[in-house]
């Protein structure tokens, strides 16, 4: 885990209530849809997205933290959802659950195969690169937002995104 990732994971989270469970419930109500949608876009599977949703909020509950800034909470949940979804993709790849067999290969539509190929390529990236790519191109965050989140210069974010796209393209051409 890089220093930027470690620093981000240490950011406090806004809990508006005095009791941790009530605070987590309030956070859940405010952010669960965004977490689920982000996870679904990354994994392509509603069951995996539900697992990600559960994982993200269990981590929040385990941290039992307090925070001042609502905007930071939204950024935290978006990044946490993407990171947990990448973990799901990696586990899926390790178990080869998503590999279509020859019988289903002919029945599956090409867009599905392309999405699965991209998911495998993303799973091959390191966590920070996968998060950077997904937050930019799936979640639509700006270069400036990513620069602040990852504690990088905007030019560095642009260069890293270019290199990540090149690696993904190389991986998908294999």
C-alpha positions in Angstrom: 0.0 0.0 0.0 1.4 3.4 -1.0 1.7 6.3 1.4 -1.2 8.1 -0.4 -3.4 5.0 0.0 -2.4 4.6 3.6 -3.0 8.3 4.3 -6.4 8.2 2.6 -7.4 5.1 4.6 -6.6 7.0 7.8 -8.9 10.0 7.0 -11.7 10.3 9.5 -15.3 9.7 8.5 -18.3 11.9 9.4 -20.5 10.3 12.1 -23.2 12.8 13.0 -24.6 10.9 16.0 -23.1 10.3 19.4 -23.5 6.5 19.1 -21.3 4.7 16.6 -24.2 2.4 15.3 -26.5 5.4 14.7 -23.7 7.3 13.0 -23.0 4.4 10.7 -26.7 4.0 10.0 -26.8 7.7 9.0 -23.7 7.3 6.8 -25.3 4.2 5.2 -28.5 6.0 4.4 -26.5 8.9 2.9 -24.0 6.8 0.8 -25.2 3.2 0.2 -26.6 3.9 -3.3 -23.3 5.5 -4.5 -21.2 2.7 -3.0 -23.5 0.0 -4.6 -23.5 1.7 -8.0 -19.7 2.2 -8.0 -19.2 -1.5 -7.0 -21.7 -2.7 -9.6 -20.0 -0.7 -12.4 -16.6 -2.2 -11.4 -17.7 -5.8 -10.8 -20.6 -6.1 -13.2 -22.3 -8.4 -10.7 -25.1 -7.4 -8.3 -24.1 -10.0 -5.7 -20.5 -8.9 -5.7 -21.7 -5.2 -5.4 -23.7 -6.2 -2.4 -20.6 -7.9 -0.9 -18.6 -4.7 -1.5 -21.4 -2.6 0.1 -21.3 -4.8 3.2 -17.5 -4.8 3.3 -17.2 -1.0 3.1 -19.7 -0.3 5.8 -18.3 -3.1 8.1 -14.9 -1.3 7.8 -16.5 2.0 8.8 -18.1 0.3 11.8 -14.8 -1.3 12.8 -13.0 2.0 12.6 -15.5 3.7 14.9 -14.2 7.2 13.8 -15.6 10.7 13.8 -15.2 13.4 11.2 -15.9 17.0 10.3 -16.3 17.1 6.5 -19.2 15.6 4.6 -17.3 16.0 1.3 -14.5 13.8 2.6 -17.0 11.2 3.6 -18.3 11.0 0.0 -14.8 10.8 -1.5 -13.9 8.1 1.1 -16.9 6.0 0.2 -16.4 6.3 -3.5 -12.7 5.2 -3.2 -13.5 2.5 -0.6 -16.1 1.1 -3.0 -13.7 1.0 -5.9 -10.9 -0.5 -3.8 -13.1 -3.2 -2.4 -14.6 -4.0 -5.9 -11.0 -4.3 -7.2 -10.3 -6.8 -4.4 -13.4 -8.8 -5.5 -12.2 -8.8 -9.1 -8.8 -10.1 -7.9 -10.4 -12.9 -5.8 -12.6 -13.8 -8.7 -9.6 -14.0 -11.0 -7.7 -16.1 -8.6 -10.6 -18.6 -8.4 -11.3 -18.3 -12.1 -15.0 -17.9 -11.4 -15.5 -15.4 -14.2 -13.7 -17.4 -16.9 -16.3 -18.5 -19.4 -16.1 -22.1 -20.6 -16.2 -23.0 -24.3 -19.9 -23.8 -24.2 -20.8 -20.4 -23.0 -18.3 -18.6 -25.1 -20.4 -18.9 -28.2 -23.6 -18.0 -26.4 -22.2 -14.8 -24.8 -22.4 -11.5 -26.5 -19.1 -9.8 -27.4 -19.7 -6.7 -25.1 -19.8 -9.1 -22.1 -16.5 -10.7 -23.1 -14.9 -7.3 -23.6 -16.1 -6.1 -20.2 -14.8 -9.3 -18.6 -11.5 -8.9 -20.4 -11.2 -5.3 -19.1 -12.1 -6.5 -15.5 -9.3 -9.0 -15.6 -6.9 -6.5 -16.9 -7.9 -4.1 -14.1 -7.4 -6.9 -11.6 -3.8 -7.3 -12.8 -3.0 -3.6 -11.9 -1.8 -2.6 -8.5 -4.5 -1.3 -6.2 -3.7 2.4 -6.5 -3.5 2.3 -10.3 -6.7 0.4 -10.5 -8.4 2.9 -8.2 -7.0 5.9 -10.1 -8.3 4.5 -13.4 -11.7 3.5 -12.1 -12.3 6.7 -10.2 -11.4 8.7 -13.3 -13.1 6.7 -16.1 -15.9 4.9 -14.3 -16.8 7.3 -11.5 -16.0 10.4 -13.6 -13.8 12.2 -11.0 -11.8 15.1 -12.4 -8.0 15.2 -12.6 -7.9 17.9 -10.0 -10.1 15.8 -7.6 -7.8 12.8 -8.1 -4.7 14.9 -7.6 -6.0 16.0 -4.2 -7.2 12.5 -3.2 -3.9 10.8 -4.2 -1.7 13.7 -3.1 -0.2 14.1 -6.6 0.4 16.9 -9.0 -2.2 17.2 -11.8 0.4 16.5 -14.4 1.5 13.4 -12.6 -2.1 12.1 -12.5 -2.4 12.7 -16.2 0.8 10.8 -17.0 -0.1 7.9 -14.7 -3.5 7.6 -16.3 -1.9 7.5 -19.7 0.5 4.8 -18.6 -2.3 2.8 -16.9 -4.4 2.9 -20.2 -1.3 1.6 -22.1 -0.9 -1.3 -19.6 -4.6 -2.1 -19.9 -4.4 -2.1 -23.6 -1.3 -4.3 -23.6 -3.0 -6.7 -21.2 -6.2 -6.9 -23.3 -4.2 -7.6 -26.5 -2.7 -10.7 -25.0 
